[in-house]
Amino acid sequence: MPEAVSLNQRYQDQLQNKVERLRSLFAAFNIPEIEVFPSKPTQYRMRAEFRIWHNEDRCFYAMFKPGNKNEPYEVSTFPAGSPTIQTLMPKLLAEINDSEALRRKLFQIEFLTSQTGESCITLIYHRQLDQQWQEEAKRLNQKLNSHIIGRARKQKLCIDSDYIEETLTVNGQHYYYQQVENSFTQPNAFICEKMLEWAQASASHCSGDLVELYCGNGNFTVALAHLFPKVLATEISKVSVKSALHNLESNQINNVVIARMSSEEFTQAMNRERTFRRLKDISLDDYNLDTIFVDPPRAGLDAETEKLVQRFKHIIYVSCNPATLQHNLTTLAQTHEIQRLALFDQFPFTDHIETGVLLTKKLDNVG
């Protein structure tokens, strides 16, 4: 019990430090009270990756101290991992150490798991995979009841499939998602559910149709679609677009159109600077474009996308990098007021901060 208390106290202390950092970072803006969404301090990571280190005829999970890639330390337990990851890790390692075909030149292992207990394991090699490997991988698939994928240079071998199905519960509603190996998914499912709840609450204050940039596999799209008459979403990755379409169908959503294009291309289309064949069946004039949702990469919004976003009455901005969010807000706050500010603790005991902001256009900028 004392250890549990100590862990919880350490977690609360580090979370409070993040709140203070965020408050300091945004001190120049007129921000509301920060809404804080804590994580579970353990068993929160639904995906993880480990280097594999070889010592003669045995290998082990390895991590490295920052800046030192030559002195690994063995990882025997991973408390941050989901219950499924923690169950699989020792069983998988034992099977690999008992099989020369699975072990030879194995470089890295990646886990992808769901709250419903599904799992996908990717084994990455510094050699080409042969028939013997496939036979051993099939045996591993049956023994662990996990999708097994082998990767090597210009080679990808799947034992049954390369995705899992996740269920996220948001305000009592179940949403179903296909999550594909080697594609981005939210790593902390518990916090992801809180982010979706926050996004729904923020969207309830918005009007018109929704434009979403960087929609990925439709993580937010699926949960927000019912709050708007129509949704136009964009995503550049073919794999993510395919998953997003699958997820929309799985959740019986039919008011969303996805355009496979970058935010820069969509900005050019909105500015009527270029025409795109990918928009030939989409008329931008058919949308009442009042609300935009953005969840950009760590680099944040580029200058032209900033200008585009400023046109909208309502902006919902989810950021994985508060530094670039601060930079973008320097521009966006010229025309919009910050209505809500949230901190989502996606990665406990790290410096990472995930942030959500709701902005509404200032009255003197409406028109």
C-alpha positions as CSV (number, residue, x, y, z in Angstrom):
1,M,0.0,0.0,0.0
2,P,2.7,2.6,0.8
3,E,4.3,2.0,-2.7
4,A,0.9,2.7,-4.3
5,V,0.4,5.9,-2.3
6,S,3.9,6.9,-3.3
7,L,3.3,6.3,-7.0
8,N,0.0,8.2,-6.9
9,Q,1.6,11.1,-5.1
10,R,4.4,11.2,-7.6
11,Y,1.9,11.1,-10.4
12,Q,-0.1,14.0,-8.9
13,D,3.1,16.0,-8.4
14,Q,4.3,15.6,-12.0
15,L,0.8,16.4,-13.3
16,Q,0.7,19.6,-11.3
17,N,4.1,20.5,-12.8
18,K,2.6,20.1,-16.3
19,V,-0.3,22.4,-15.4
20,E,2.0,25.1,-14.1
21,R,4.2,24.8,-17.3
22,L,1.1,25.1,-19.5
23,R,-0.2,28.1,-17.5
24,S,3.2,29.8,-17.8
25,L,3.6,29.0,-21.5
26,F,0.2,30.6,-22.2
27,A,0.5,33.5,-19.7
28,A,0.4,36.1,-22.5
29,F,-3.1,35.0,-23.5
30,N,-6.3,35.6,-21.7
31,I,-6.9,31.9,-20.9
32,P,-9.7,30.3,-18.9
33,E,-9.2,27.9,-16.0
34,I,-7.3,24.8,-17.4
35,E,-9.4,21.7,-17.5
36,V,-7.1,18.8,-16.4
37,F,-7.7,15.2,-17.5
38,P,-5.4,12.8,-15.5
39,S,-4.3,9.4,-16.8
40,K,-4.1,6.2,-15.0
41,P,-0.5,6.1,-13.7
42,T,0.0,2.5,-14.9
43,Q,-1.3,0.2,-17.6
44,Y,-2.2,3.1,-19.9
45,R,-0.1,2.5,-23.0
46,M,-2.0,0.5,-25.7
47,R,1.1,0.4,-28.0
48,A,4.8,0.1,-27.3
49,E,8.1,-0.7,-29.0
50,F,11.3,-2.3,-27.8
51,R,14.7,-2.8,-29.2
52,I,15.9,-6.4,-29.0
53,W,19.4,-7.0,-27.7
54,H,21.2,-10.3,-28.3
55,N,23.6,-12.0,-26.0
56,E,24.9,-15.2,-27.6
57,D,21.8,-17.5,-27.9
58,R,19.5,-15.4,-25.8
59,C,17.8,-12.1,-26.5
60,F,15.9,-9.6,-24.3
61,Y,13.8,-6.4,-24.4
62,A,16.1,-3.4,-24.3
63,M,15.9,0.3,-23.7
64,F,18.6,2.9,-23.7
65,K,19.4,6.0,-21.6
66,P,19.0,9.2,-23.7
67,G,22.1,9.8,-25.8
68,N,23.6,6.4,-25.3
69,K,22.7,3.7,-27.9
70,N,25.5,1.4,-27.0
71,E,24.7,0.4,-23.5
72,P,21.2,-1.2,-23.2
73,Y,19.5,-2.1,-20.0
74,E,17.2,-5.1,-19.9
75,V,13.4,-4.5,-19.6
76,S,11.8,-7.3,-17.7
77,T,8.6,-5.5,-16.8
78,F,6.7,-2.5,-18.3
79,P,4.2,-1.1,-15.8
80,A,3.0,1.5,-18.3
81,G,1.9,-1.1,-20.8
82,S,-1.7,-2.2,-21.1
83,P,-2.6,-5.5,-19.3
84,T,-2.4,-7.3,-22.7
85,I,1.1,-6.0,-23.4
86,Q,2.2,-7.0,-19.9
87,T,0.8,-10.5,-20.4
88,L,2.3,-10.9,-23.9
89,M,5.8,-9.7,-23.2
90,P,7.2,-12.7,-21.2
91,K,5.3,-15.3,-23.2
92,L,6.5,-13.8,-26.5
93,L,10.2,-13.5,-25.4
94,A,10.2,-17.2,-24.2
95,E,8.9,-18.3,-27.6
96,I,11.5,-16.2,-29.4
97,N,14.3,-17.5,-27.3
98,D,13.2,-21.1,-28.0
99,S,13.1,-20.5,-31.8
100,E,16.2,-19.7,-33.8
101,A,14.0,-18.9,-36.8
102,L,12.2,-16.2,-34.8
103,R,15.2,-14.9,-33.0
104,R,17.9,-14.6,-35.7
105,K,18.7,-11.0,-36.5
106,L,15.5,-9.8,-34.8
107,F,16.0,-6.1,-34.2
108,Q,12.8,-4.6,-32.8
109,I,9.3,-5.6,-31.5
110,E,6.2,-3.5,-31.6
111,F,3.0,-4.1,-29.7
112,L,-0.4,-2.7,-30.6
113,T,-3.3,-3.7,-28.3
114,S,-6.9,-2.7,-27.6
115,Q,-9.1,-2.3,-24.5
116,T,-11.0,-5.4,-25.7
117,G,-7.9,-7.6,-25.5
118,E,-6.9,-7.8,-29.2
119,S,-3.3,-7.6,-30.1
120,C,-0.9,-7.2,-33.0
121,I,2.8,-8.0,-32.7
122,T,5.3,-6.8,-35.3
123,L,8.7,-8.4,-35.4
124,I,11.3,-6.4,-37.3
125,Y,14.4,-8.0,-38.7
126,H,17.8,-7.3,-40.3
127,R,17.3,-10.2,-42.7
128,Q,14.8,-11.5,-45.3
129,L,12.1,-13.7,-43.9
130,D,11.7,-17.2,-45.3
131,Q,9.3,-20.1,-45.2
132,Q,10.7,-21.4,-41.9
133,W,10.0,-18.0,-40.3
134,Q,6.4,-18.1,-41.6
135,E,5.8,-21.6,-40.2
136,E,7.2,-20.5,-36.8
137,A,5.1,-17.2,-37.0
138,K,1.9,-19.2,-37.6
139,R,2.7,-21.3,-34.6
140,L,3.3,-18.2,-32.6
141,N,0.0,-16.7,-33.8
142,Q,-2.0,-19.7,-32.6
143,K,-0.2,-19.9,-29.2
144,L,-0.5,-16.2,-28.3
145,N,-3.8,-15.6,-30.1
146,S,-2.2,-12.4,-31.6
147,H,-1.8,-11.1,-35.1
148,I,1.8,-11.6,-36.1
149,I,3.6,-9.4,-38.7
150,G,7.1,-9.8,-39.9
151,R,9.0,-6.8,-41.4
152,A,12.3,-6.7,-43.1
153,R,13.8,-4.5,-45.9
154,K,11.1,-4.2,-48.6
155,Q,9.2,-7.1,-47.0
156,K,6.0,-7.4,-44.9
157,L,4.5,-10.7,-44.0
158,C,1.2,-10.9,-42.2
159,I,-0.1,-13.9,-40.3
160,D,-3.9,-13.4,-40.8
161,S,-4.2,-9.6,-40.6
162,D,-2.4,-6.4,-39.8
163,Y,-5.0,-4.5,-37.7
164,I,-7.0,-4.8,-34.5
165,E,-10.5,-3.5,-33.7
166,E,-10.8,-1.1,-30.8
167,T,-14.0,0.0,-28.9
168,L,-14.0,3.5,-27.3
169,T,-16.8,4.6,-25.0
170,V,-17.7,8.3,-25.1
171,N,-20.5,9.7,-23.0
172,G,-22.0,6.2,-22.9
173,Q,-21.8,5.6,-26.6
174,H,-19.6,2.9,-28.1
175,Y,-17.5,3.7,-31.1
176,Y,-15.7,1.1,-33.2
177,Y,-12.3,1.7,-34.8
178,Q,-10.0,-0.3,-37.0
179,Q,-6.4,0.4,-35.9
180,V,-3.8,-0.6,-38.5
181,E,-0.2,-1.7,-37.6
182,N,2.4,1.0,-38.3
183,S,-0.2,3.7,-38.6
184,F,-0.9,6.4,-36.0
185,T,-3.3,5.7,-33.2
186,Q,-3.8,7.3,-29.9
187,P,-1.5,5.5,-27.4
188,N,-3.5,6.1,-24.3
189,A,-7.1,4.8,-24.8
190,F,-8.4,6.0,-21.5
191,I,-7.2,9.6,-22.3
192,C,-8.4,9.3,-25.9
193,E,-11.9,8.7,-24.5
194,K,-11.6,11.8,-22.4
195,M,-10.4,13.8,-25.4
196,L,-13.3,12.7,-27.4
197,E,-15.7,13.7,-24.6
198,W,-14.1,17.1,-24.4
199,A,-14.2,17.5,-28.2
200,Q,-17.9,16.6,-28.2
201,A,-18.7,19.1,-25.4
202,S,-16.7,21.8,-27.3
203,A,-18.5,21.1,-30.5
204,S,-21.8,21.4,-28.9
205,H,-21.1,25.2,-28.7
206,C,-20.3,25.4,-32.4
207,S,-22.5,25.9,-35.5
208,G,-22.6,25.2,-39.2
209,D,-20.8,22.3,-40.9
210,L,-17.5,20.9,-39.8
211,V,-14.2,20.9,-41.6
212,E,-11.5,18.6,-40.1
213,L,-7.9,18.7,-41.1
214,Y,-5.5,15.8,-40.4
215,C,-8.4,13.4,-39.6
216,G,-6.2,10.3,-39.5
217,N,-8.2,7.1,-39.1
218,G,-11.3,9.1,-38.2
219,N,-10.7,9.0,-34.4
220,F,-12.4,12.4,-33.8
221,T,-14.5,12.4,-37.0
222,V,-16.5,9.4,-35.9
223,A,-17.3,10.9,-32.5
224,L,-18.1,14.4,-33.8
225,A,-20.1,13.6,-36.9
226,H,-23.5,13.4,-35.3
227,L,-23.1,17.0,-33.9
228,F,-23.0,18.6,-37.4
229,P,-25.2,18.5,-40.5
230,K,-22.2,17.7,-42.7
231,V,-18.5,17.0,-42.2
232,L,-15.7,17.5,-44.7
233,A,-12.5,15.8,-43.5
234,T,-9.0,15.7,-45.1
235,E,-6.1,13.3,-44.6
236,I,-3.0,12.7,-46.8
237,S,-2.2,9.1,-45.8
238,K,-3.8,6.4,-48.0
239,V,-3.8,3.9,-45.2
240,S,-5.4,6.3,-42.8
241,V,-8.1,7.3,-45.3
242,K,-8.9,3.6,-45.9
243,S,-9.2,3.0,-42.1
244,A,-11.3,6.2,-41.7
245,L,-13.8,5.1,-44.4
246,H,-14.0,1.6,-42.7
247,N,-14.6,3.3,-39.3
248,L,-17.3,5.5,-40.7
249,E,-19.1,2.5,-42.1
250,S,-18.6,0.5,-39.0
251,N,-20.3,3.2,-37.0
252,Q,-23.1,3.8,-39.6
253,I,-22.1,7.4,-40.3
254,N,-23.1,8.8,-43.6
255,N,-22.7,12.6,-43.4
256,V,-18.9,12.6,-43.8
257,V,-16.9,13.1,-46.9
258,I,-13.1,12.5,-46.8
259,A,-10.7,14.2,-49.3
260,R,-7.2,12.7,-49.5
261,M,-5.1,15.8,-49.5
262,S,-2.8,17.8,-47.2
263,S,-3.7,20.9,-45.3
264,E,-1.6,22.9,-47.7
265,E,-3.6,21.5,-50.7
266,F,-6.9,22.1,-48.9
267,T,-5.9,25.7,-48.2
268,Q,-5.1,26.2,-51.9
269,A,-8.5,24.7,-52.8
270,M,-10.3,27.0,-50.4
271,N,-8.4,30.0,-51.8
272,R,-9.4,28.8,-55.4
273,E,-5.7,28.8,-56.2
274,R,-5.8,25.3,-57.6
275,T,-8.3,22.7,-58.7
276,F,-7.9,19.1,-57.6
277,R,-9.3,16.0,-59.2
278,R,-9.7,14.6,-55.7
279,L,-12.3,17.3,-55.1
280,K,-14.1,16.8,-58.4
281,D,-17.2,15.3,-56.7
282,I,-17.1,17.8,-53.8
283,S,-18.4,21.3,-54.0
284,L,-17.0,23.5,-51.3
285,D,-19.9,25.9,-51.9
286,D,-22.3,23.3,-50.6
287,Y,-20.9,23.6,-47.1
288,N,-21.8,26.1,-44.4
289,L,-18.2,26.4,-43.1
290,D,-18.5,27.7,-39.6
291,T,-16.4,25.2,-37.6
292,I,-13.0,23.7,-38.1
293,F,-11.2,21.0,-36.1
294,V,-7.4,20.6,-36.4
295,D,-5.1,18.0,-34.8
296,P,-1.8,18.8,-36.6
297,P,1.6,17.0,-36.3
298,R,4.1,18.4,-33.9
299,A,5.2,21.2,-36.2
300,G,1.7,22.7,-35.8
301,L,-0.1,24.8,-38.4
302,D,1.9,26.5,-41.2
303,A,1.3,30.2,-41.9
304,E,-1.1,29.7,-44.8
305,T,-3.2,27.2,-42.8
306,E,-3.3,29.6,-39.9
307,K,-4.9,32.2,-42.2
308,L,-7.4,29.6,-43.4
309,V,-8.3,28.6,-39.9
310,Q,-8.9,32.2,-38.9
311,R,-11.8,32.4,-41.4
312,F,-13.9,30.0,-39.3
313,K,-16.2,31.2,-36.5
314,H,-15.2,28.2,-34.2
315,I,-11.9,26.5,-34.0
316,I,-11.3,23.3,-32.0
317,Y,-7.5,22.7,-31.9
318,V,-5.9,19.6,-30.4
319,S,-2.2,19.8,-30.1
320,C,0.6,17.3,-29.2
321,N,3.1,20.1,-28.9
322,P,2.3,23.1,-26.7
323,A,5.2,25.1,-28.0
324,T,3.9,25.1,-31.6
325,L,0.4,25.7,-30.3
326,Q,1.6,28.8,-28.5
327,H,3.2,30.0,-31.7
328,N,-0.1,29.4,-33.6
329,L,-2.2,31.1,-30.9
330,T,-0.1,34.2,-31.3
331,T,-1.8,34.5,-34.7
332,L,-5.2,32.9,-33.9
333,A,-5.7,35.0,-30.8
334,Q,-5.7,38.2,-32.9
335,T,-9.1,37.2,-34.3
336,H,-10.4,34.7,-31.8
337,E,-11.0,34.4,-28.1
338,I,-9.9,31.3,-26.1
339,Q,-13.1,29.8,-24.6
340,R,-11.7,26.5,-23.2
341,L,-8.2,25.1,-22.5
342,A,-7.6,21.5,-21.6
343,L,-4.6,19.4,-20.6
344,F,-4.7,15.7,-21.4
345,D,-2.0,13.7,-19.7
346,Q,-1.4,11.3,-22.5
347,F,2.1,10.2,-21.3
348,P,2.4,10.2,-17.4
349,F,5.9,10.7,-16.0
350,T,7.2,12.3,-19.2
351,D,7.5,15.9,-20.4
352,H,4.8,15.3,-23.0
353,I,1.7,17.5,-22.8
354,E,-1.4,17.1,-25.0
355,T,-3.6,20.2,-25.2
356,G,-7.1,21.1,-26.4
357,V,-8.3,24.6,-27.2
358,L,-11.7,26.0,-28.2
359,L,-11.6,29.4,-29.9
360,T,-14.5,31.6,-31.0
361,K,-14.2,34.5,-33.4
362,K,-14.3,37.9,-31.7
363,L,-17.4,40.0,-32.3
364,D,-15.5,42.7,-34.2
365,N,-14.1,40.0,-36.5
366,V,-17.4,38.4,-37.4
367,G,-18.6,39.0,-40.9
